[in-house]
Amino acid sequence: MRLDLELIQDTLIVRLSGDLDLGVADYLRDVLEDSLDRQPVKNLVFNLAGVSFVDSSVLGVLLGRYKRISRNGGKVCVVKPQPQVHRILELSGLLRIMAEFPGETDALENIG
């Protein structure tokens, strides 16, 4: 897994790539929680363009961050998931609560 974080105003962009599974779930959760604790983040954008696989443990991490952000009035969205990842997000119900955008610019314009 590769992970890149960028704060643009009050939106944290999380760029992920590789396989997201049980082996990286705790690390991902810790990094995200640390970043959310240290910075004034209202919205969260998960760029999944480079993600080839996601399992239920990471879906739980995404859902947990969704709950934290939405509790404070913010929005969480996903950007450009690969077809196989899109299907998993759809089946899990996450796309019912998180908006999906074709690119980061679209996400930033629509959630801010």
DRENMAR-563529 format. One record per residue (C-alpha): z, y, x. Coordinates in nm, 2 decimals, padded with zeros to 4 digits. Each point is the difference from the previous one (the first is absolute). Layout:
BEGIN
{z:Z y:Y x:X};
...
***
This chain:
BEGIN
{z:00.00 y:00.00 x:00.00};
{z:-00.07 y:00.35 x:00.11};
{z:00.19 y:00.29 x:-00.15};
{z:-00.07 y:00.37 x:00.02};
{z:00.20 y:00.27 x:-00.18};
{z:-00.11 y:00.36 x:-00.06};
{z:00.19 y:00.27 x:-00.20};
{z:-00.23 y:00.25 x:-00.17};
{z:00.22 y:00.26 x:-00.17};
{z:00.23 y:-00.21 x:-00.22};
{z:-00.22 y:-00.31 x:-00.01};
{z:00.04 y:-00.29 x:00.24};
{z:-00.32 y:-00.19 x:00.07};
{z:00.06 y:-00.36 x:00.11};
{z:-00.31 y:-00.15 x:00.17};
{z:00.03 y:-00.38 x:00.02};
{z:-00.23 y:-00.26 x:00.14};
{z:00.00 y:-00.38 x:00.06};
{z:00.20 y:-00.26 x:-00.19};
{z:00.30 y:00.12 x:-00.19};
{z:00.23 y:-00.30 x:-00.05};
{z:00.36 y:-00.11 x:00.03};
{z:-00.01 y:00.03 x:00.38};
{z:-00.05 y:00.38 x:-00.03};
{z:00.18 y:00.08 x:-00.33};
{z:00.34 y:00.09 x:00.15};
{z:-00.15 y:00.21 x:00.28};
{z:-00.22 y:00.19 x:-00.25};
{z:00.29 y:00.06 x:-00.24};
{z:00.22 y:00.13 x:00.29};
{z:-00.27 y:00.23 x:00.13};
{z:-00.07 y:00.14 x:-00.34};
{z:00.36 y:00.05 x:-00.09};
{z:00.07 y:00.17 x:00.33};
{z:-00.29 y:00.23 x:-00.05};
{z:00.10 y:00.08 x:-00.36};
{z:00.36 y:00.07 x:00.11};
{z:-00.11 y:00.24 x:00.28};
{z:-00.27 y:00.20 x:-00.17};
{z:-00.04 y:00.19 x:-00.32};
{z:-00.24 y:-00.24 x:-00.17};
{z:-00.10 y:00.05 x:-00.37};
{z:-00.31 y:-00.22 x:-00.02};
{z:-00.11 y:-00.32 x:00.18};
{z:-00.36 y:-00.11 x:00.07};
{z:-00.07 y:-00.36 x:00.12};
{z:-00.33 y:-00.02 x:00.17};
{z:-00.09 y:-00.37 x:-00.02};
{z:-00.36 y:00.02 x:00.12};
{z:00.08 y:-00.21 x:00.31};
{z:00.22 y:-00.26 x:-00.18};
{z:-00.14 y:-00.34 x:-00.03};
{z:00.29 y:-00.18 x:-00.16};
{z:00.32 y:00.09 x:-00.18};
{z:00.27 y:-00.24 x:-00.13};
{z:00.29 y:00.04 x:-00.25};
{z:00.25 y:00.11 x:00.26};
{z:-00.21 y:00.30 x:00.08};
{z:-00.07 y:00.07 x:-00.36};
{z:00.38 y:00.02 x:-00.04};
{z:00.01 y:00.26 x:00.28};
{z:-00.27 y:00.20 x:-00.17};
{z:00.18 y:-00.02 x:-00.34};
{z:00.33 y:00.10 x:00.16};
{z:-00.15 y:00.31 x:00.15};
{z:-00.17 y:00.08 x:-00.34};
{z:00.34 y:-00.02 x:-00.17};
{z:00.16 y:00.23 x:00.26};
{z:-00.28 y:00.26 x:-00.01};
{z:-00.05 y:00.00 x:-00.38};
{z:00.38 y:00.04 x:-00.06};
{z:-00.03 y:00.33 x:00.17};
{z:-00.31 y:00.11 x:-00.20};
{z:-00.26 y:-00.09 x:00.26};
{z:-00.31 y:-00.22 x:-00.02};
{z:-00.12 y:-00.30 x:00.20};
{z:-00.36 y:-00.10 x:00.03};
{z:-00.22 y:-00.24 x:00.19};
{z:-00.33 y:00.08 x:00.18};
{z:-00.30 y:-00.23 x:00.04};
{z:00.15 y:-00.35 x:-00.02};
{z:-00.24 y:-00.28 x:00.11};
{z:-00.12 y:-00.21 x:-00.30};
{z:00.24 y:-00.29 x:00.07};
{z:00.30 y:00.24 x:00.04};
{z:-00.12 y:00.19 x:-00.31};
{z:00.02 y:-00.32 x:-00.20};
{z:00.35 y:-00.08 x:00.11};
{z:00.11 y:00.36 x:-00.08};
{z:-00.16 y:-00.04 x:-00.34};
{z:00.16 y:-00.34 x:-00.08};
{z:00.34 y:00.13 x:00.12};
{z:-00.02 y:00.29 x:-00.24};
{z:00.04 y:00.26 x:00.27};
{z:-00.33 y:00.17 x:-00.09};
{z:00.15 y:00.07 x:-00.34};
{z:00.27 y:00.22 x:00.15};
{z:-00.18 y:00.13 x:00.32};
{z:-00.33 y:00.19 x:-00.02};
{z:-00.29 y:-00.12 x:00.21};
{z:-00.23 y:00.24 x:00.19};
{z:-00.32 y:-00.06 x:00.21};
{z:00.13 y:00.22 x:00.28};
{z:00.30 y:00.20 x:00.14};
{z:-00.15 y:00.33 x:-00.09};
{z:-00.04 y:-00.10 x:-00.37};
{z:00.36 y:-00.13 x:00.00};
{z:00.14 y:00.32 x:00.15};
{z:-00.19 y:00.21 x:-00.25};
{z:00.11 y:-00.20 x:-00.30};
{z:00.37 y:-00.07 x:00.07};
{z:00.11 y:00.33 x:00.15};
***
